[in-house]
Amino acid sequence: MRNRILIGLILLVSSCLSEDPSIDPAEQLAKDVQAIDDYLAAHPGNPTDIIVKDPRGIRLVITEPGTGAIPPNSGNNLKVDYTGRLLSNGTVFDSNDSFLFKLSDVIGGWGIGLALLTQGAHAKLYIPSYWAYGTSGQGTIPGNANLVFDIHLIDVVPTQQQEDKLTADVAAIDTYLIEEEIANVIEHESGIRYVITEMGTGATPSLYDPVKTSFKGKLMTDQSVFIDKIIEPSAGSGSRVVNYPHGVLVGLQLLPEGSKATFYVPSGLAYGTTA
């Protein structure tokens, strides 16, 4: 997207193709997810665990939430301590105590799951074969194998290019707010700016709380509307705070239920360079 500043949010859904045309990908995914959900039901863990069921089939059991404010994006440099096992029998197939990577460099299940954590988090990441190595497998991992990873997200580091772009975007937003004479602007350390038009009286959501939101999203450059709808939690779509673009998820955690506000979001905290 060429316009650099975005206001609002949209949910992105990835896709995956089966390597074996004789196996319907949707059927395989449904089978995989059911196997993982059955396993989780039989092994409930601790009452304090946070369980996140992503609508794409990824499951997270967060045993220790991170201390970071914003999950990683595809351009960040990440450092992770992990152990990978086959869900079927617990066999360890890989481990690394200081794996360095970007989300764009790893299997789809990691890309989805790690984007739902923050720096410092400890979690078990359950990945259907559809989002791992599919029907072919890899190395000691057989075809159609569901995987579970013990994850510690040690570090999330933005690149210098990302930091420079954020600085430029924040400056552009601040200039816009001054030129448009927009009053009562609140500045947040993340880089977002927001104006509360109505303060609610309900509870303030945290990162993994489900939320129902009504919003209109516009490009700041020309005010063209790219989304205008209501999103609420359902079996088929994620609507936890963590599912929203980073600038919006920061903003949602600043507002009590019932609030109305306008967020001004730098591109790096929205959709970056992707359309």
C-alpha positions as CSV (number, residue, x, y, z in Angstrom):
1,M,0.0,0.0,0.0
2,R,1.6,3.2,-1.1
3,N,-0.1,5.5,1.5
4,R,2.0,5.4,4.5
5,I,-0.3,6.2,7.4
6,L,-3.3,4.1,8.3
7,I,-6.2,4.5,10.7
8,G,-8.2,1.5,11.7
9,L,-7.8,-2.2,11.4
10,I,-8.4,-5.3,9.3
11,L,-7.9,-9.0,9.9
12,L,-5.5,-10.9,7.6
13,V,-6.0,-14.6,6.9
14,S,-3.1,-16.7,5.5
15,S,-3.6,-19.7,3.2
16,C,-1.8,-22.9,2.6
17,L,-1.9,-25.4,-0.2
18,S,-1.6,-29.2,0.2
19,E,1.3,-30.8,-1.6
20,D,-0.9,-33.9,-2.3
21,P,-3.8,-33.1,-4.6
22,S,-5.6,-36.3,-3.5
23,I,-6.0,-34.9,0.0
24,D,-8.4,-32.0,0.4
25,P,-6.5,-29.3,2.4
26,A,-9.6,-28.2,4.3
27,E,-10.4,-31.7,5.4
28,Q,-6.8,-32.3,6.5
29,L,-6.8,-29.1,8.4
30,A,-10.1,-29.9,10.2
31,K,-8.7,-33.4,11.1
32,D,-5.5,-31.9,12.4
33,V,-7.3,-29.2,14.5
34,Q,-9.6,-31.8,16.0
35,A,-6.7,-33.9,17.0
36,I,-5.0,-31.0,18.7
37,D,-8.2,-29.9,20.5
38,D,-8.8,-33.4,21.7
39,Y,-5.3,-33.5,23.1
40,L,-5.7,-30.2,24.9
41,A,-9.0,-31.4,26.3
42,A,-7.3,-34.5,27.7
43,H,-4.4,-32.4,29.0
44,P,-6.0,-29.3,30.5
45,G,-2.8,-27.8,32.1
46,N,-2.9,-25.1,34.8
47,P,-6.0,-23.0,35.5
48,T,-3.8,-19.9,35.0
49,D,-2.8,-20.8,31.5
50,I,-4.1,-18.5,28.7
51,I,-5.4,-20.6,25.8
52,V,-5.6,-18.9,22.4
53,K,-7.4,-20.7,19.6
54,D,-6.6,-18.9,16.4
55,P,-9.3,-19.4,13.7
56,R,-6.7,-20.7,11.2
57,G,-6.1,-23.7,13.5
58,I,-3.1,-22.7,15.5
59,R,-3.4,-23.2,19.2
60,L,-1.3,-21.5,22.0
61,V,-1.2,-22.4,25.6
62,I,0.6,-19.4,27.2
63,T,2.1,-20.3,30.6
64,E,3.8,-17.0,31.2
65,P,2.7,-13.8,29.3
66,G,5.4,-11.6,27.9
67,T,6.4,-8.3,29.3
68,G,6.6,-6.6,25.9
69,A,3.8,-4.4,24.7
70,I,3.6,-5.3,21.0
71,P,3.9,-8.7,19.3
72,P,6.5,-9.1,16.6
73,N,5.9,-8.2,13.0
74,S,7.4,-9.9,9.9
75,G,10.4,-7.6,9.7
76,N,11.5,-7.8,13.4
77,N,14.6,-9.8,14.4
78,L,13.5,-12.5,16.9
79,K,15.5,-14.7,19.3
80,V,13.7,-17.9,20.6
81,D,14.5,-20.8,22.8
82,Y,12.5,-23.8,21.6
83,T,12.0,-27.6,21.6
84,G,9.9,-29.2,18.9
85,R,8.0,-32.5,19.4
86,L,5.7,-34.7,17.5
87,L,2.2,-34.4,19.1
88,S,1.5,-38.0,18.5
89,N,4.2,-39.5,20.7
90,G,6.2,-36.7,22.2
91,T,9.4,-37.5,20.2
92,V,11.8,-34.5,20.1
93,F,12.9,-33.7,16.6
94,D,14.6,-30.3,17.1
95,S,15.7,-27.8,19.7
96,N,17.7,-24.6,19.9
97,D,18.3,-22.2,22.8
98,S,19.1,-19.1,20.7
99,F,17.4,-19.4,17.3
100,L,17.6,-16.1,15.4
101,F,15.1,-15.4,12.6
102,K,12.3,-13.3,11.1
103,L,8.7,-14.5,10.9
104,S,8.9,-14.4,7.2
105,D,11.7,-17.1,7.3
106,V,9.8,-19.9,9.2
107,I,6.9,-22.3,8.7
108,G,3.4,-20.8,8.6
109,G,2.5,-22.1,12.0
110,W,5.4,-20.3,13.6
111,G,4.5,-17.1,11.7
112,I,1.0,-17.2,13.0
113,G,1.8,-18.3,16.6
114,L,4.7,-16.1,17.3
115,A,2.8,-13.1,16.1
116,L,0.4,-13.7,19.0
117,L,3.1,-13.5,21.7
118,T,5.1,-10.7,23.2
119,Q,8.8,-10.5,24.2
120,G,9.4,-12.7,27.3
121,A,6.5,-15.0,26.8
122,H,6.6,-18.8,27.5
123,A,4.1,-20.9,25.6
124,K,3.3,-24.2,24.0
125,L,2.6,-23.8,20.3
126,Y,0.4,-26.4,18.6
127,I,0.7,-26.5,14.8
128,P,-1.5,-28.6,12.5
129,S,0.5,-30.4,9.8
130,Y,-1.3,-28.1,7.3
131,W,0.7,-25.2,8.8
132,A,3.9,-27.2,9.3
133,Y,5.4,-29.8,6.8
134,G,2.2,-31.0,5.2
135,T,1.8,-34.4,3.6
136,S,5.5,-34.8,2.7
137,G,7.1,-34.2,6.2
138,Q,10.7,-33.2,6.6
139,G,13.7,-35.2,8.0
140,T,12.4,-37.2,10.9
141,I,9.0,-35.5,10.8
142,P,6.5,-37.8,9.0
143,G,3.8,-36.5,6.6
144,N,0.6,-35.2,8.2
145,A,2.4,-34.8,11.6
146,N,1.0,-32.3,14.1
147,L,3.7,-30.5,16.0
148,V,4.1,-28.9,19.5
149,F,6.8,-26.5,20.4
150,D,7.9,-25.3,23.8
151,I,8.6,-21.7,23.1
152,H,10.4,-18.9,25.0
153,L,10.3,-15.7,23.0
154,I,13.5,-14.2,24.3
155,D,13.9,-11.0,22.2
156,V,12.1,-8.9,19.6
157,V,14.2,-6.2,18.0
158,P,13.1,-3.8,15.3
159,T,15.5,-3.1,12.4
160,Q,17.0,0.4,12.1
161,Q,14.9,0.8,8.9
162,Q,11.8,0.1,10.9
163,E,12.8,2.6,13.6
164,D,13.6,5.3,11.1
165,K,10.2,4.7,9.4
166,L,8.4,4.9,12.7
167,T,10.0,8.2,13.5
168,A,9.1,9.6,10.1
169,D,5.5,8.4,10.3
170,V,5.0,9.8,13.8
171,A,6.3,13.2,12.6
172,A,3.9,13.1,9.7
173,I,1.0,12.3,12.0
174,D,1.9,15.1,14.4
175,T,2.1,17.5,11.5
176,Y,-1.3,16.4,10.3
177,L,-2.9,16.9,13.7
178,I,-1.5,20.4,14.0
179,E,-2.5,21.4,10.4
180,E,-6.0,20.0,10.9
181,E,-6.3,21.7,14.3
182,I,-7.4,18.5,16.0
183,A,-7.7,19.0,19.8
184,N,-7.3,16.9,22.9
185,V,-4.7,14.6,21.3
186,I,-3.1,12.1,23.6
187,E,0.4,10.9,22.6
188,H,1.5,7.4,23.4
189,E,5.0,6.1,23.7
190,S,4.4,3.5,21.0
191,G,3.9,6.2,18.4
192,I,0.2,6.2,18.1
193,R,-1.9,9.3,18.7
194,Y,-5.5,9.2,19.8
195,V,-8.5,11.3,20.7
196,I,-11.1,10.0,23.1
197,T,-14.6,11.3,22.1
198,E,-16.5,9.3,24.8
199,M,-15.0,7.6,27.9
200,G,-16.6,4.3,28.8
201,T,-17.2,3.1,32.3
202,G,-16.6,-0.7,31.8
203,A,-13.5,-2.9,32.2
204,T,-10.4,-2.2,30.2
205,P,-9.3,-5.2,28.0
206,S,-5.9,-6.9,28.2
207,L,-4.0,-8.4,25.3
208,Y,-5.9,-11.8,25.2
209,D,-9.4,-10.6,26.1
210,P,-12.1,-11.1,23.4
211,V,-13.6,-7.8,22.3
212,K,-16.4,-6.5,20.1
213,T,-15.5,-3.4,18.1
214,S,-17.3,-1.0,15.8
215,F,-15.0,1.1,13.7
216,K,-14.3,2.9,10.5
217,G,-10.8,2.9,9.1
218,K,-9.4,5.5,6.7
219,L,-6.2,6.4,5.0
220,M,-4.9,9.6,6.5
221,T,-3.6,10.9,3.2
222,D,-7.0,11.1,1.4
223,Q,-9.6,10.0,4.0
224,S,-10.7,7.1,1.8
225,V,-12.5,4.4,3.8
226,F,-11.0,0.9,3.7
227,I,-13.2,-0.7,6.4
228,D,-16.4,0.1,8.1
229,K,-17.9,-2.7,10.1
230,I,-18.5,-4.5,13.4
231,I,-16.2,-7.3,14.5
232,E,-17.0,-9.6,17.4
233,P,-15.8,-12.9,18.7
234,S,-17.1,-16.0,17.0
235,A,-16.1,-19.6,16.3
236,G,-14.9,-18.6,12.8
237,S,-13.0,-15.4,13.4
238,G,-10.6,-14.1,16.0
239,S,-11.5,-10.9,17.9
240,R,-9.2,-10.8,20.8
241,V,-7.2,-7.6,21.3
242,V,-4.1,-9.4,20.1
243,N,-5.7,-10.1,16.7
244,Y,-5.7,-6.4,15.8
245,P,-3.0,-4.4,14.1
246,H,-0.4,-3.3,16.6
247,G,-1.3,0.3,16.8
248,V,-5.0,-0.6,17.4
249,L,-4.2,-3.4,20.0
250,V,-2.2,-0.8,22.0
251,G,-5.1,1.6,21.8
252,L,-7.7,-0.9,22.8
253,Q,-5.9,-1.6,26.0
254,L,-6.1,2.1,26.9
255,L,-9.9,2.3,26.7
256,P,-12.6,1.1,29.1
257,E,-15.5,-0.7,27.6
258,G,-18.0,1.7,26.0
259,S,-15.4,4.2,24.9
260,K,-15.2,5.9,21.5
261,A,-11.9,7.1,20.1
262,T,-10.0,7.8,17.0
263,F,-6.5,6.3,16.6
264,Y,-3.8,7.8,14.4
265,V,-1.5,4.8,13.6
266,P,1.9,4.8,12.0
267,S,2.3,2.4,9.1
268,G,4.7,0.2,10.9
269,L,2.1,-0.4,13.6
270,A,-0.6,-1.1,10.9
271,Y,0.3,-3.0,7.7
272,G,3.8,-1.8,7.0
273,T,4.8,-2.1,3.4
274,T,2.2,-4.7,2.5
275,A,-1.0,-3.9,0.7
